[in-house]
Amino acid sequence: MEGAYAPYSNFYVGAALQSHDGRIFSGSNMENANYAVGLHAEQVALAAGHAAGVHRYSAIAIIARGATSDTVDVTTPCGSCRQSLFEVSQIAGVDLGMILATTKMDKIELTTLDELLPAAFGPRNLGVDVSRYR
């Protein structure tokens, strides 16, 4: 999260995505004056892994803070990021583990993507065979 570029929201997010083989791909949010083209930390971590040829993940950790204040509640992925994470969870064939923490680590929540995105819609619903990406 310390590498985030967030001059508009002043909300700094970091994500660390663990691949099936234990490698970690990190990301932080990158805002833009055209708000619609900013990148979320989870998207940046996914892109870093994808660029390295990785398509299977087992877990993600997410943390965030304000410009001058620590978070008092854990930060969960937005709906768009949940959907992107669901896509890769279907490729991996696993329910992605999630570690969500406040800035001071006084609250840590362990959950899964299925718990945060029940009844999700993904490649399998469209009959897409994702096995070639494993």
SULDAHU-V6204 format. One record per pair of residues at least 24 apart in sequence whose ideal C-beta (glycine too) atoms are under 8 Angstrom apart, sorted by the first residue. I is the first residue (numbers start at 1). J is the second residue. D is the distance in whole Angstrom. If there is no record, write none. Layout:
i:I j:J d:D
i:I j:J d:D
//
This chain:
i:1 j:28 d:6
i:1 j:41 d:7
i:1 j:63 d:6
i:1 j:64 d:6
i:1 j:65 d:6
i:2 j:28 d:7
i:3 j:28 d:4
i:4 j:28 d:4
i:4 j:29 d:5
i:4 j:30 d:7
i:4 j:41 d:7
i:5 j:29 d:7
i:5 j:30 d:5
i:5 j:31 d:6
i:6 j:31 d:5
i:6 j:67 d:8
i:7 j:31 d:6
i:8 j:33 d:8
i:8 j:35 d:7
i:10 j:66 d:6
i:10 j:67 d:3
i:10 j:68 d:8
i:11 j:64 d:6
i:11 j:65 d:8
i:11 j:66 d:6
i:11 j:67 d:8
i:12 j:64 d:6
i:12 j:65 d:5
i:12 j:66 d:8
i:12 j:67 d:8
i:13 j:40 d:7
i:13 j:41 d:4
i:13 j:62 d:7
i:13 j:63 d:7
i:13 j:64 d:4
i:13 j:75 d:7
i:14 j:41 d:5
i:14 j:62 d:7
i:14 j:63 d:5
i:14 j:64 d:7
i:15 j:41 d:4
i:15 j:42 d:5
i:15 j:44 d:7
i:15 j:45 d:4
i:15 j:60 d:6
i:15 j:61 d:7
i:15 j:62 d:5
i:16 j:45 d:7
i:16 j:60 d:7
i:16 j:61 d:5
i:17 j:42 d:8
i:17 j:45 d:4
i:17 j:46 d:7
i:17 j:48 d:8
i:17 j:49 d:6
i:17 j:57 d:5
i:17 j:59 d:8
i:17 j:60 d:5
i:18 j:57 d:6
i:18 j:58 d:5
i:18 j:59 d:5
i:18 j:60 d:7
i:18 j:61 d:8
i:19 j:49 d:6
i:19 j:54 d:5
i:19 j:56 d:6
i:19 j:57 d:5
i:19 j:58 d:7
i:20 j:54 d:8
i:20 j:56 d:4
i:20 j:57 d:6
i:20 j:58 d:5
i:20 j:92 d:6
i:20 j:94 d:8
i:21 j:54 d:8
i:23 j:49 d:8
i:23 j:52 d:8
i:23 j:54 d:7
i:25 j:49 d:4
i:25 j:52 d:7
i:25 j:54 d:7
i:40 j:77 d:8
i:40 j:78 d:7
i:40 j:80 d:7
i:40 j:81 d:5
i:42 j:77 d:5
i:42 j:81 d:4
i:42 j:84 d:7
i:42 j:85 d:6
i:43 j:81 d:6
i:43 j:84 d:6
i:46 j:84 d:6
i:46 j:85 d:8
i:46 j:88 d:7
i:55 j:88 d:7
i:55 j:91 d:5
i:55 j:92 d:7
i:55 j:133 d:4
i:55 j:134 d:7
i:56 j:88 d:7
i:56 j:91 d:6
i:56 j:92 d:4
i:56 j:94 d:8
i:56 j:134 d:6
i:57 j:88 d:6
i:57 j:89 d:7
i:57 j:92 d:6
i:57 j:96 d:6
i:58 j:92 d:7
i:58 j:94 d:6
i:58 j:96 d:7
i:58 j:97 d:6
i:59 j:96 d:6
i:59 j:97 d:4
i:59 j:98 d:7
i:59 j:99 d:7
i:60 j:85 d:7
i:60 j:96 d:6
i:60 j:97 d:8
i:60 j:98 d:6
i:60 j:99 d:7
i:61 j:98 d:8
i:61 j:99 d:4
i:61 j:100 d:8
i:61 j:101 d:7
i:62 j:98 d:7
i:62 j:99 d:7
i:62 j:100 d:5
i:62 j:101 d:8
i:63 j:100 d:8
i:63 j:101 d:5
i:63 j:102 d:8
i:63 j:103 d:7
i:64 j:103 d:7
i:65 j:103 d:4
i:70 j:102 d:7
i:70 j:103 d:4
i:70 j:104 d:5
i:71 j:102 d:5
i:71 j:103 d:5
i:72 j:102 d:6
i:72 j:107 d:8
i:73 j:102 d:7
i:73 j:107 d:7
i:74 j:100 d:4
i:74 j:101 d:6
i:74 j:102 d:6
i:74 j:107 d:6
i:74 j:108 d:8
i:74 j:109 d:5
i:75 j:100 d:7
i:76 j:100 d:6
i:76 j:116 d:6
i:77 j:116 d:7
i:82 j:113 d:7
i:82 j:116 d:6
i:82 j:117 d:5
i:82 j:120 d:8
i:83 j:117 d:7
i:83 j:120 d:7
i:83 j:122 d:8
i:85 j:113 d:6
i:85 j:117 d:8
i:86 j:113 d:6
i:86 j:117 d:6
i:86 j:120 d:5
i:86 j:122 d:5
i:87 j:122 d:6
i:87 j:123 d:7
i:89 j:113 d:5
i:90 j:122 d:5
i:90 j:123 d:5
i:90 j:124 d:6
i:90 j:130 d:6
i:91 j:123 d:8
i:91 j:130 d:5
i:91 j:133 d:5
i:91 j:134 d:6
i:92 j:134 d:7
i:93 j:134 d:7
//
